[in-house]
Amino acid sequence: MTTLYDFQAETIKGENKSLSDYKGKVIVVVNTASKCGFTRQYADLQKLYEQYQGQGLEIIGFPSNQFGEQEPGSNDEVESFCQINYGVTFPLFAKTDVRDETAHPVFKYLTEAAPFEGFDTTEPGGKKMDSYLSEKHPQRMSDNSIKWNFTKFLIDREGKVVKRFESTVEPLDMTADIETLL
């Protein structure tokens, strides 16, 4: 059975890293962007990392420029932006594609393991994203792909996907799910 540990990815520093290095950890995988309305989520992701890293939480970010070209910078620029503006210390990986034919195998695996179940349209942010994507990118709504920046996947200590959180879900709203796995 495939797990997250079966994959490798390039770090933001250009080094090849096996995700099996995170064996035994609870992991949040998130696709990120520096010029997005959700970019502020970096702050709460960092808070979660600081609060729970000692208990075995890892957060790993994958910058992507696939949504509105909201991550135009180089890997060095992305890393600098995250550190200066949000104090990010969790691992970042190289800019990568997270959807369509060019999606990194990690994201192909994640979206198959945790299909898109829709946005929570009872919340204003979810209603807005659902409406925007349905109108501007209707093809995105009919598959399990990543819909936008800051889609988050929660992985258990065995490397299995437990839950998918769409962009509109605030990182701190994942706390109870994270604590259950820790």
LOLO-731658 format. One record per atom (N, C-alpha, C): residue number from 0; residue in three letters; atom name; x, z, y. Coordinates in nm, 3 decimals, padded with zeros to 5 digits. Atoms other than C-alpha are relative to their C-alpha. Layout:
residues N
PT NUM ALA CA X Z Y;
...
This chain:
residues 182
PT 0 MET N 00.084 00.000 -00.119;
PT 0 MET CA 00.000 00.000 00.000;
PT 0 MET C 00.088 00.000 00.125;
PT 1 THR N -00.077 00.012 -00.123;
PT 1 THR CA 00.135 -00.100 00.339;
PT 1 THR C -00.025 00.118 00.093;
PT 2 THR N 00.011 -00.104 -00.103;
PT 2 THR CA 00.206 00.168 00.599;
PT 2 THR C 00.081 -00.045 00.121;
PT 3 LEU N -00.078 00.030 -00.121;
PT 3 LEU CA 00.356 00.167 00.947;
PT 3 LEU C 00.150 00.000 -00.031;
PT 4 TYR N -00.142 -00.013 00.034;
PT 4 TYR CA 00.687 00.260 00.784;
PT 4 TYR C 00.061 -00.127 -00.058;
PT 5 ASP N -00.050 00.124 00.058;
PT 5 ASP CA 00.715 -00.089 00.631;
PT 5 ASP C 00.050 -00.100 00.105;
PT 6 PHE N -00.033 00.094 -00.106;
PT 6 PHE CA 00.788 -00.246 00.970;
PT 6 PHE C 00.124 00.042 00.079;
PT 7 GLN N -00.111 -00.022 -00.091;
PT 7 GLN CA 01.078 -00.281 01.208;
PT 7 GLN C -00.039 -00.061 00.135;
PT 8 ALA N 00.024 00.056 -00.132;
PT 8 ALA CA 01.080 -00.350 01.581;
PT 8 ALA C 00.126 00.020 00.084;
PT 9 GLU N -00.114 -00.009 -00.091;
PT 9 GLU CA 01.329 -00.401 01.858;
PT 9 GLU C -00.029 00.103 00.108;
PT 10 THR N 00.016 -00.100 -00.106;
PT 10 THR CA 01.376 -00.105 02.093;
PT 10 THR C 00.017 -00.065 00.136;
PT 11 ILE N -00.013 00.052 -00.136;
PT 11 ILE CA 01.370 -00.150 02.467;
PT 11 ILE C 00.147 -00.025 00.037;
PT 12 LYS N -00.145 00.019 -00.020;
PT 12 LYS CA 01.752 -00.131 02.449;
PT 12 LYS C 00.054 -00.115 -00.085;
PT 13 GLY N -00.042 00.116 00.078;
PT 13 GLY CA 01.760 -00.428 02.209;
PT 13 GLY C 00.053 00.030 -00.139;
PT 14 GLU N -00.045 -00.038 00.134;
PT 14 GLU CA 01.836 -00.239 01.888;
PT 14 GLU C -00.114 -00.014 -00.100;
PT 15 ASN N 00.101 00.009 00.103;
PT 15 ASN CA 01.652 -00.309 01.565;
PT 15 ASN C -00.024 00.140 -00.058;
PT 16 LYS N 00.031 -00.136 00.048;
PT 16 LYS CA 01.471 00.008 01.450;
PT 16 LYS C -00.107 -00.008 -00.108;
PT 17 SER N 00.099 -00.010 00.105;
PT 17 SER CA 01.290 00.077 01.127;
PT 17 SER C -00.100 00.109 00.038;
PT 18 LEU N 00.100 -00.101 -00.032;
PT 18 LEU CA 00.962 00.257 01.185;
PT 18 LEU C -00.007 00.107 -00.108;
PT 19 SER N -00.011 -00.106 00.101;
PT 19 SER CA 01.036 00.449 00.866;
PT 19 SER C 00.082 00.117 00.053;
PT 20 ASP N -00.072 -00.111 -00.065;
PT 20 ASP CA 01.261 00.656 01.095;
PT 20 ASP C -00.097 00.108 00.048;
PT 21 TYR N 00.102 -00.095 -00.046;
PT 21 TYR CA 00.934 00.825 01.199;
PT 21 TYR C -00.077 00.064 -00.117;
PT 22 LYS N 00.067 -00.058 00.117;
PT 22 LYS CA 00.840 00.930 00.843;
PT 22 LYS C -00.024 00.149 00.020;
PT 23 GLY N 00.035 -00.141 -00.010;
PT 23 GLY CA 00.662 01.263 00.835;
PT 23 GLY C -00.052 00.041 00.136;
PT 24 LYS N 00.049 -00.030 -00.134;
PT 24 LYS CA 00.556 01.243 01.200;
PT 24 LYS C -00.143 -00.050 00.016;
PT 25 VAL N 00.127 00.054 -00.046;
PT 25 VAL CA 00.212 01.199 01.353;
PT 25 VAL C 00.038 -00.091 00.116;
PT 26 ILE N -00.045 00.100 -00.097;
PT 26 ILE CA 00.244 00.885 01.565;
PT 26 ILE C -00.118 -00.057 00.077;
PT 27 VAL N 00.093 00.079 -00.081;
PT 27 VAL CA 00.053 00.729 01.852;
PT 27 VAL C 00.076 -00.126 00.039;
PT 28 VAL N -00.055 00.129 -00.039;
PT 28 VAL CA 00.132 00.359 01.889;
PT 28 VAL C -00.089 -00.054 00.110;
PT 29 VAL N 00.078 00.047 -00.114;
PT 29 VAL CA 00.025 00.215 02.224;
PT 29 VAL C 00.065 -00.123 00.061;
PT 30 ASN N -00.052 00.115 -00.075;
PT 30 ASN CA 00.060 -00.123 02.393;
PT 30 ASN C -00.019 00.030 00.148;
PT 31 THR N -00.003 -00.045 -00.139;
PT 31 THR CA 00.148 -00.072 02.758;
PT 31 THR C 00.024 -00.114 00.098;
PT 32 ALA N -00.029 00.093 -00.109;
PT 32 ALA CA 00.181 -00.248 03.093;
PT 32 ALA C 00.017 00.081 00.128;
PT 33 SER N -00.034 -00.073 -00.122;
PT 33 SER CA 00.320 -00.140 03.430;
PT 33 SER C -00.089 -00.030 00.120;
PT 34 LYS N 00.081 00.039 -00.116;
PT 34 LYS CA 00.073 -00.315 03.660;
PT 34 LYS C -00.147 -00.013 -00.038;
PT 35 CYS N 00.135 00.002 00.053;
PT 35 CYS CA -00.258 -00.233 03.496;
PT 35 CYS C -00.078 00.118 00.057;
PT 36 GLY N 00.083 -00.112 -00.044;
PT 36 GLY CA -00.549 -00.015 03.601;
PT 36 GLY C 00.013 00.121 -00.091;
PT 37 PHE N -00.018 -00.110 00.095;
PT 37 PHE CA -00.470 00.195 03.293;
PT 37 PHE C 00.142 00.054 -00.002;
PT 38 THR N -00.142 -00.041 00.000;
PT 38 THR CA -00.098 00.235 03.374;
PT 38 THR C 00.014 00.151 00.020;
PT 39 ARG N -00.004 -00.146 -00.024;
PT 39 ARG CA -00.171 00.592 03.492;
PT 39 ARG C -00.004 00.078 -00.131;
PT 40 GLN N 00.004 -00.069 00.128;
PT 40 GLN CA -00.221 00.674 03.122;
PT 40 GLN C 00.139 00.040 -00.049;
PT 41 TYR N -00.136 -00.043 00.035;
PT 41 TYR CA 00.158 00.693 03.093;
PT 41 TYR C 00.018 00.150 00.024;
PT 42 ALA N -00.016 -00.142 -00.035;
PT 42 ALA CA 00.136 01.036 03.261;
PT 42 ALA C -00.057 00.091 -00.109;
PT 43 ASP N 00.061 -00.085 00.104;
PT 43 ASP CA -00.102 01.182 03.001;
PT 43 ASP C 00.062 -00.023 -00.137;
PT 44 LEU N -00.074 00.022 00.126;
PT 44 LEU CA 00.082 01.016 02.712;
PT 44 LEU C 00.126 00.086 00.000;
PT 45 GLN N -00.120 -00.083 -00.011;
PT 45 GLN CA 00.395 01.191 02.836;
PT 45 GLN C -00.035 00.148 -00.017;
PT 46 LYS N 00.045 -00.140 00.017;
PT 46 LYS CA 00.203 01.522 02.860;
PT 46 LYS C -00.022 00.032 -00.147;
PT 47 LEU N 00.022 -00.020 00.143;
PT 47 LEU CA 00.090 01.485 02.499;
PT 47 LEU C 00.133 00.010 -00.075;
PT 48 TYR N -00.132 00.003 00.065;
PT 48 TYR CA 00.445 01.403 02.394;
PT 48 TYR C 00.073 00.132 00.022;
PT 49 GLU N -00.068 -00.126 -00.031;
PT 49 GLU CA 00.588 01.709 02.570;
PT 49 GLU C -00.066 00.117 -00.070;
PT 50 GLN N 00.073 -00.111 00.060;
PT 50 GLN CA 00.317 01.937 02.435;
PT 50 GLN C 00.015 00.007 -00.152;
PT 51 TYR N 00.008 00.001 00.146;
PT 51 TYR CA 00.325 01.826 02.071;
PT 51 TYR C 00.123 -00.055 -00.073;
PT 52 GLN N -00.116 00.057 00.068;
PT 52 GLN CA 00.662 01.668 02.001;
PT 52 GLN C 00.065 00.102 -00.094;
PT 53 GLY N -00.059 -00.105 00.081;
PT 53 GLY CA 00.793 01.999 01.869;
PT 53 GLY C -00.076 00.026 -00.130;
PT 54 GLN N 00.081 -00.017 00.120;
PT 54 GLN CA 00.509 01.999 01.614;
PT 54 GLN C -00.003 -00.127 -00.086;
PT 55 GLY N -00.010 00.121 00.081;
PT 55 GLY CA 00.589 01.648 01.494;
PT 55 GLY C -00.071 -00.122 00.054;
PT 56 LEU N 00.064 00.118 -00.058;
PT 56 LEU CA 00.418 01.407 01.735;
PT 56 LEU C 00.105 -00.095 00.057;
PT 57 GLU N -00.078 00.106 -00.064;
PT 57 GLU CA 00.583 01.079 01.829;
PT 57 GLU C -00.097 -00.095 00.068;
PT 58 ILE N 00.076 00.104 -00.068;
PT 58 ILE CA 00.445 00.836 02.082;
PT 58 ILE C 00.096 -00.116 00.017;
PT 59 ILE N -00.087 00.117 -00.016;
PT 59 ILE CA 00.586 00.486 02.074;
PT 59 ILE C -00.077 -00.109 00.075;
PT 60 GLY N 00.063 00.098 -00.087;
PT 60 GLY CA 00.508 00.233 02.344;
PT 60 GLY C 00.058 -00.139 -00.018;
PT 61 PHE N -00.038 00.140 00.011;
PT 61 PHE CA 00.515 -00.144 02.315;
PT 61 PHE C -00.052 -00.075 00.124;
PT 62 PRO N 00.044 00.076 -00.117;
PT 62 PRO CA 00.503 -00.315 02.656;
PT 62 PRO C -00.038 -00.143 -00.039;
PT 63 SER N 00.045 00.136 00.027;
PT 63 SER CA 00.317 -00.646 02.655;
PT 63 SER C -00.048 -00.064 00.129;
PT 64 ASN N 00.040 00.075 -00.119;
PT 64 ASN CA 00.255 -00.913 02.916;
PT 64 ASN C -00.118 -00.092 -00.030;
PT 65 GLN N 00.107 00.091 00.044;
PT 65 GLN CA -00.044 -01.069 02.737;
PT 65 GLN C -00.134 00.018 00.070;
PT 66 PHE N 00.130 -00.026 -00.063;
PT 66 PHE CA -00.322 -00.924 02.950;
PT 66 PHE C 00.015 -00.005 00.151;
PT 67 GLY N -00.008 00.015 -00.145;
PT 67 GLY CA -00.337 -01.055 03.304;
PT 67 GLY C 00.143 00.002 00.052;
PT 68 GLU N -00.142 -00.002 -00.038;
PT 68 GLU CA 00.045 -01.079 03.309;
PT 68 GLU C 00.035 00.127 00.077;
PT 69 GLN N -00.017 -00.129 -00.066;
PT 69 GLN CA 00.054 -00.709 03.397;
PT 69 GLN C 00.127 00.073 -00.040;
PT 70 GLU N -00.132 -00.056 00.035;
PT 70 GLU CA 00.400 -00.650 03.247;
PT 70 GLU C 00.105 -00.111 00.019;
PT 71 PRO N -00.088 00.114 -00.025;
PT 71 PRO CA 00.614 -00.918 03.416;
PT 71 PRO C 00.150 00.031 -00.004;
PT 72 GLY N -00.141 -00.036 -00.011;
PT 72 GLY CA 00.943 -00.727 03.432;
PT 72 GLY C 00.078 -00.013 -00.129;
PT 73 SER N -00.089 00.000 00.115;
PT 73 SER CA 01.242 -00.729 03.202;
PT 73 SER C -00.012 00.135 -00.072;
PT 74 ASN N 00.000 -00.128 00.073;
PT 74 ASN CA 01.287 -00.457 02.940;
PT 74 ASN C 00.064 00.110 00.084;
PT 75 ASP N -00.065 -00.100 -00.085;
PT 75 ASP CA 01.528 -00.277 03.175;
PT 75 ASP C -00.091 00.045 00.114;
PT 76 GLU N 00.091 -00.033 -00.110;
PT 76 GLU CA 01.276 -00.294 03.459;
PT 76 GLU C -00.117 00.085 -00.050;
PT 77 VAL N 00.111 -00.077 00.059;
PT 77 VAL CA 00.997 -00.164 03.234;
PT 77 VAL C 00.046 00.144 -00.025;
PT 78 GLU N -00.051 -00.133 00.031;
PT 78 GLU CA 01.210 00.128 03.115;
PT 78 GLU C 00.022 00.081 00.127;
PT 79 SER N -00.025 -00.068 -00.127;
PT 79 SER CA 01.317 00.215 03.469;
PT 79 SER C -00.131 00.042 00.066;
PT 80 PHE N 00.130 -00.029 -00.059;
PT 80 PHE CA 00.958 00.196 03.598;
PT 80 PHE C -00.063 00.122 -00.067;
PT 81 CYS N 00.064 -00.109 00.076;
PT 81 CYS CA 00.833 00.428 03.322;
PT 81 CYS C 00.068 00.133 00.026;
PT 82 GLN N -00.074 -00.124 -00.023;
PT 82 GLN CA 01.107 00.685 03.378;
PT 82 GLN C -00.018 00.051 00.143;
PT 83 ILE N 00.009 -00.040 -00.141;
PT 83 ILE CA 01.093 00.685 03.759;
PT 83 ILE C -00.140 00.045 00.038;
PT 84 ASN N 00.137 -00.027 -00.044;
PT 84 ASN CA 00.715 00.681 03.800;
PT 84 ASN C -00.077 00.099 -00.085;
PT 85 TYR N 00.078 -00.085 00.090;
PT 85 TYR CA 00.595 00.876 03.496;
PT 85 TYR C 00.085 00.096 -00.082;
PT 86 GLY N -00.088 -00.090 00.075;
PT 86 GLY CA 00.898 01.060 03.358;
PT 86 GLY C -00.004 -00.023 -00.150;
PT 87 VAL N 00.016 00.030 00.142;
PT 87 VAL CA 00.850 00.884 03.024;
PT 87 VAL C 00.130 00.025 -00.076;
PT 88 THR N -00.114 -00.026 00.088;
PT 88 THR CA 01.084 01.016 02.756;
PT 88 THR C -00.032 -00.043 -00.144;
PT 89 PHE N 00.031 00.045 00.136;
PT 89 PHE CA 00.895 00.890 02.450;
PT 89 PHE C 00.058 -00.140 -00.020;
PT 90 PRO N -00.064 00.128 00.028;
PT 90 PRO CA 01.041 00.583 02.276;
PT 90 PRO C -00.083 -00.120 00.045;
PT 91 LEU N 00.060 00.127 -00.037;
PT 91 LEU CA 00.968 00.242 02.420;
PT 91 LEU C 00.070 -00.111 -00.078;
PT 92 PHE N -00.052 00.115 00.071;
PT 92 PHE CA 01.015 -00.084 02.237;
PT 92 PHE C 00.003 -00.120 00.093;
PT 93 ALA N -00.012 00.120 -00.081;
PT 93 ALA CA 01.096 -00.430 02.367;
PT 93 ALA C -00.137 -00.061 00.025;
PT 94 LYS N 00.124 00.072 -00.028;
PT 94 LYS CA 00.823 -00.633 02.533;
PT 94 LYS C -00.032 -00.091 -00.118;
PT 95 THR N 00.040 00.077 00.117;
PT 95 THR CA 00.624 -00.802 02.262;
PT 95 THR C -00.144 -00.046 00.014;
PT 96 ASP N 00.140 00.043 00.007;
PT 96 ASP CA 00.305 -00.990 02.191;
PT 96 ASP C -00.074 00.091 -00.097;
PT 97 VAL N 00.079 -00.092 00.082;
PT 97 VAL CA 00.030 -00.774 02.047;
PT 97 VAL C -00.131 -00.063 -00.051;
PT 98 ARG N 00.122 00.067 00.045;
PT 98 ARG CA -00.245 -01.030 01.987;
PT 98 ARG C 00.028 -00.148 -00.024;
PT 99 ASP N -00.006 00.143 00.031;
PT 99 ASP CA -00.306 -01.387 01.870;
PT 99 ASP C 00.107 -00.030 -00.104;
PT 100 GLU N -00.091 00.043 00.106;
PT 100 GLU CA -00.077 -01.587 01.642;
PT 100 GLU C 00.140 00.059 00.016;
PT 101 THR N -00.135 -00.050 -00.027;
PT 101 THR CA 00.238 -01.452 01.808;
PT 101 THR C 00.010 00.153 -00.005;
PT 102 ALA N -00.001 -00.147 00.003;
PT 102 ALA CA 00.142 -01.085 01.763;
PT 102 ALA C 00.110 00.051 -00.094;
PT 103 HIS N -00.101 -00.067 00.083;
PT 103 HIS CA 00.417 -00.861 01.630;
PT 103 HIS C -00.069 00.048 -00.128;
PT 104 PRO N 00.060 -00.046 00.127;
PT 104 PRO CA 00.358 -00.774 01.261;
PT 104 PRO C -00.056 00.143 00.006;
PT 105 VAL N 00.051 -00.137 -00.014;
PT 105 VAL CA 00.310 -00.407 01.361;
PT 105 VAL C -00.145 -00.005 00.049;
PT 106 PHE N 00.135 00.005 -00.057;
PT 106 PHE CA 00.003 -00.502 01.565;
PT 106 PHE C -00.096 -00.077 -00.089;
PT 107 LYS N 00.087 00.065 00.099;
PT 107 LYS CA -00.131 -00.737 01.301;
PT 107 LYS C -00.045 00.104 -00.102;
PT 108 TYR N 00.032 -00.106 00.095;
PT 108 TYR CA -00.114 -00.444 01.060;
PT 108 TYR C -00.098 00.101 00.061;
PT 109 LEU N 00.084 -00.102 -00.063;
PT 109 LEU CA -00.267 -00.194 01.304;
PT 109 LEU C -00.143 -00.047 00.019;
PT 110 THR N 00.135 00.050 -00.027;
PT 110 THR CA -00.562 -00.415 01.396;
PT 110 THR C -00.077 -00.032 -00.127;
PT 111 GLU N 00.068 00.017 00.129;
PT 111 GLU CA -00.637 -00.492 01.031;
PT 111 GLU C -00.041 00.136 -00.056;
PT 112 ALA N 00.027 -00.133 00.055;
PT 112 ALA CA -00.617 -00.124 00.937;
PT 112 ALA C -00.106 00.075 00.081;
PT 113 ALA N 00.098 -00.066 -00.087;
PT 113 ALA CA -00.830 -00.013 01.234;
PT 113 ALA C -00.071 -00.107 00.083;
PT 114 PRO N 00.072 00.108 -00.069;
PT 114 PRO CA -01.076 -00.287 01.332;
PT 114 PRO C -00.064 00.046 00.131;
PT 115 PHE N 00.069 -00.025 -00.127;
PT 115 PHE CA -01.231 -00.312 01.677;
PT 115 PHE C -00.144 00.039 -00.028;
PT 116 GLU N 00.137 -00.047 00.021;
PT 116 GLU CA -01.553 -00.112 01.683;
PT 116 GLU C -00.082 -00.004 00.128;
PT 117 GLY N 00.071 00.009 -00.127;
PT 117 GLY CA -01.651 -00.187 02.042;
PT 117 GLY C 00.045 00.106 00.098;
PT 118 PHE N -00.027 -00.097 -00.105;
PT 118 PHE CA -01.619 -00.001 02.368;
PT 118 PHE C -00.116 00.097 00.007;
PT 119 ASP N 00.106 -00.099 -00.019;
PT 119 ASP CA -01.814 00.316 02.437;
PT 119 ASP C -00.072 -00.035 00.130;
PT 120 THR N 00.070 00.046 -00.119;
PT 120 THR CA -02.064 00.162 02.677;
PT 120 THR C -00.087 00.108 00.064;
PT 121 THR N 00.067 -00.111 -00.068;
PT 121 THR CA -02.217 00.502 02.753;
PT 121 THR C 00.091 00.058 00.108;
PT 122 GLU N -00.097 -00.043 -00.102;
PT 122 GLU CA -01.903 00.565 02.961;
PT 122 GLU C 00.020 -00.115 00.099;
PT 123 PRO N -00.016 00.107 -00.099;
PT 123 PRO CA -01.852 00.373 03.289;
PT 123 PRO C 00.118 -00.094 -00.030;
PT 124 GLY N -00.117 00.083 00.028;
PT 124 GLY CA -01.502 00.249 03.190;
PT 124 GLY C -00.024 -00.093 -00.118;
PT 125 GLY N 00.030 00.081 00.117;
PT 125 GLY CA -01.620 00.127 02.851;
PT 125 GLY C -00.100 -00.109 00.031;
PT 126 LYS N 00.101 00.099 -00.039;
PT 126 LYS CA -01.921 -00.046 03.001;
PT 126 LYS C 00.065 -00.111 00.082;
PT 127 LYS N -00.068 00.097 -00.086;
PT 127 LYS CA -01.698 -00.217 03.259;
PT 127 LYS C 00.089 -00.093 -00.083;
PT 128 MET N -00.088 00.083 00.083;
PT 128 MET CA -01.442 -00.338 03.000;
PT 128 MET C -00.083 -00.092 -00.090;
PT 129 ASP N 00.085 00.080 00.087;
PT 129 ASP CA -01.715 -00.458 02.765;
PT 129 ASP C -00.058 -00.118 00.079;
PT 130 SER N 00.059 00.104 -00.084;
PT 130 SER CA -01.881 -00.653 03.047;
PT 130 SER C 00.105 -00.102 00.043;
PT 131 TYR N -00.107 00.089 -00.046;
PT 131 TYR CA -01.553 -00.796 03.180;
PT 131 TYR C 00.047 -00.093 -00.112;
PT 132 LEU N -00.051 00.082 00.109;
PT 132 LEU CA -01.424 -00.914 02.844;
PT 132 LEU C -00.107 -00.092 -00.057;
PT 133 SER N 00.110 00.085 00.049;
PT 133 SER CA -01.764 -01.043 02.731;
PT 133 SER C -00.020 -00.121 00.090;
PT 134 GLU N 00.018 00.110 -00.095;
PT 134 GLU CA -01.783 -01.254 03.046;
PT 134 GLU C 00.123 -00.089 00.011;
PT 135 LYS N -00.122 00.077 -00.028;
PT 135 LYS CA -01.420 -01.359 03.101;
PT 135 LYS C 00.075 -00.047 -00.125;
PT 136 HIS N -00.075 00.030 00.123;
PT 136 HIS CA -01.278 -01.359 02.746;
PT 136 HIS C -00.087 00.025 -00.123;
PT 137 PRO N 00.093 -00.029 00.110;
PT 137 PRO CA -01.572 -01.373 02.501;
PT 137 PRO C 00.063 -00.015 -00.138;
PT 138 GLN N -00.064 00.019 00.130;
PT 138 GLN CA -01.345 -01.495 02.219;
PT 138 GLN C 00.070 00.128 -00.047;
PT 139 ARG N -00.067 -00.126 00.038;
PT 139 ARG CA -01.165 -01.158 02.227;
PT 139 ARG C -00.096 00.100 -00.061;
PT 140 MET N 00.097 -00.100 00.047;
PT 140 MET CA -01.485 -00.970 02.151;
PT 140 MET C -00.042 -00.023 -00.144;
PT 141 SER N 00.048 00.034 00.133;
PT 141 SER CA -01.539 -01.141 01.817;
PT 141 SER C 00.103 00.021 -00.111;
PT 142 ASP N -00.099 -00.026 00.104;
PT 142 ASP CA -01.225 -01.029 01.635;
PT 142 ASP C 00.052 00.144 00.014;
PT 143 ASN N -00.052 -00.137 00.000;
PT 143 ASN CA -01.025 -00.712 01.567;
PT 143 ASN C 00.125 00.017 00.083;
PT 144 SER N -00.124 -00.003 -00.077;
PT 144 SER CA -00.738 -00.795 01.800;
PT 144 SER C -00.001 00.106 00.109;
PT 145 ILE N -00.013 -00.087 -00.117;
PT 145 ILE CA -00.609 -00.580 02.083;
PT 145 ILE C -00.079 -00.064 00.113;
PT 146 LYS N 00.084 00.054 -00.107;
PT 146 LYS CA -00.852 -00.619 02.372;
PT 146 LYS C 00.067 00.006 00.136;
PT 147 TRP N -00.063 -00.017 -00.131;
PT 147 TRP CA -00.639 -00.492 02.663;
PT 147 TRP C 00.115 00.098 -00.014;
PT 148 ASN N -00.110 -00.096 -00.004;
PT 148 ASN CA -00.343 -00.278 02.763;
PT 148 ASN C -00.049 00.141 -00.032;
PT 149 PHE N 00.022 -00.142 00.031;
PT 149 PHE CA -00.326 00.084 02.644;
PT 149 PHE C -00.104 00.022 -00.110;
PT 150 THR N 00.072 -00.027 00.124;
PT 150 THR CA -00.504 00.043 02.312;
PT 150 THR C 00.091 00.090 -00.082;
PT 151 LYS N -00.081 -00.102 00.068;
PT 151 LYS CA -00.388 00.341 02.108;
PT 151 LYS C -00.042 00.014 -00.146;
PT 152 PHE N 00.025 -00.019 00.143;
PT 152 PHE CA -00.356 00.389 01.731;
PT 152 PHE C 00.063 00.131 -00.042;
PT 153 LEU N -00.048 -00.128 00.051;
PT 153 LEU CA -00.322 00.729 01.567;
PT 153 LEU C 00.037 -00.016 -00.147;
PT 154 ILE N -00.056 00.017 00.135;
PT 154 ILE CA -00.106 00.734 01.253;
PT 154 ILE C 00.030 00.138 -00.059;
PT 155 ASP N -00.026 -00.130 00.063;
PT 155 ASP CA -00.087 01.023 01.005;
PT 155 ASP C 00.145 00.010 -00.050;
PT 156 ARG N -00.137 -00.026 00.044;
PT 156 ARG CA 00.229 01.174 00.854;
PT 156 ARG C 00.044 -00.086 -00.118;
PT 157 GLU N -00.033 00.091 00.110;
PT 157 GLU CA 00.212 00.927 00.564;
PT 157 GLU C 00.012 -00.145 00.048;
PT 158 GLY N -00.013 00.133 -00.056;
PT 158 GLY CA 00.221 00.627 00.798;
PT 158 GLY C -00.126 -00.083 -00.003;
PT 159 LYS N 00.128 00.071 00.008;
PT 159 LYS CA -00.147 00.537 00.758;
PT 159 LYS C -00.077 00.012 00.132;
PT 160 VAL N 00.081 00.001 -00.123;
PT 160 VAL CA -00.371 00.441 01.050;
PT 160 VAL C -00.124 00.085 -00.022;
PT 161 VAL N 00.114 -00.089 00.008;
PT 161 VAL CA -00.631 00.710 01.109;
PT 161 VAL C -00.112 -00.042 00.094;
PT 162 LYS N 00.102 00.029 -00.101;
PT 162 LYS CA -00.807 00.596 01.425;
PT 162 LYS C 00.056 -00.091 00.108;
PT 163 ARG N -00.032 00.088 -00.112;
PT 163 ARG CA -00.808 00.337 01.701;
PT 163 ARG C -00.076 00.051 00.123;
PT 164 PHE N 00.060 -00.040 -00.127;
PT 164 PHE CA -00.872 00.431 02.063;
PT 164 PHE C 00.017 -00.116 00.098;
PT 165 GLU N -00.008 00.113 -00.093;
PT 165 GLU CA -00.955 00.154 02.307;
PT 165 GLU C 00.058 00.044 00.134;
PT 166 SER N -00.065 -00.022 -00.129;
PT 166 SER CA -00.801 00.122 02.653;
PT 166 SER C -00.070 00.104 00.087;
PT 167 THR N 00.078 -00.087 -00.088;
PT 167 THR CA -01.079 00.316 02.821;
PT 167 THR C 00.001 00.147 -00.044;
PT 168 VAL N -00.010 -00.138 00.047;
PT 168 VAL CA -01.017 00.629 02.612;
PT 168 VAL C 00.126 00.062 00.060;
PT 169 GLU N -00.113 -00.069 -00.062;
PT 169 GLU CA -00.796 00.870 02.804;
PT 169 GLU C 00.085 00.067 -00.108;
PT 170 PRO N -00.087 -00.061 00.101;
PT 170 PRO CA -00.492 00.996 02.611;
PT 170 PRO C -00.035 00.145 -00.033;
PT 171 LEU N 00.031 -00.141 00.027;
PT 171 LEU CA -00.592 01.363 02.652;
PT 171 LEU C -00.127 00.015 -00.084;
PT 172 ASP N 00.120 -00.003 00.083;
PT 172 ASP CA -00.924 01.278 02.482;
PT 172 ASP C 00.033 -00.018 -00.148;
PT 173 MET N -00.044 00.013 00.139;
PT 173 MET CA -00.720 01.218 02.164;
PT 173 MET C 00.053 00.133 -00.055;
PT 174 THR N -00.064 -00.127 00.036;
PT 174 THR CA -00.596 01.579 02.158;
PT 174 THR C -00.054 00.060 -00.129;
PT 175 ALA N 00.058 -00.062 00.120;
PT 175 ALA CA -00.839 01.711 01.894;
PT 175 ALA C 00.040 -00.077 -00.126;
PT 176 ASP N -00.039 00.083 00.116;
PT 176 ASP CA -00.762 01.419 01.661;
PT 176 ASP C 00.148 00.020 -00.034;
PT 177 ILE N -00.144 -00.022 00.022;
PT 177 ILE CA -00.388 01.470 01.708;
PT 177 ILE C 00.022 00.137 -00.063;
PT 178 GLU N -00.018 -00.137 00.052;
PT 178 GLU CA -00.411 01.846 01.648;
PT 178 GLU C -00.043 00.010 -00.146;
PT 179 THR N 00.046 -00.002 00.140;
PT 179 THR CA -00.605 01.785 01.325;
PT 179 THR C 00.110 -00.048 -00.094;
PT 180 LEU N -00.106 00.057 00.086;
PT 180 LEU CA -00.313 01.580 01.190;
PT 180 LEU C 00.129 00.080 00.004;
PT 181 LEU N -00.124 -00.080 -00.010;
PT 181 LEU CA -00.039 01.813 01.310;
PT 181 LEU C -00.012 00.121 -00.092;
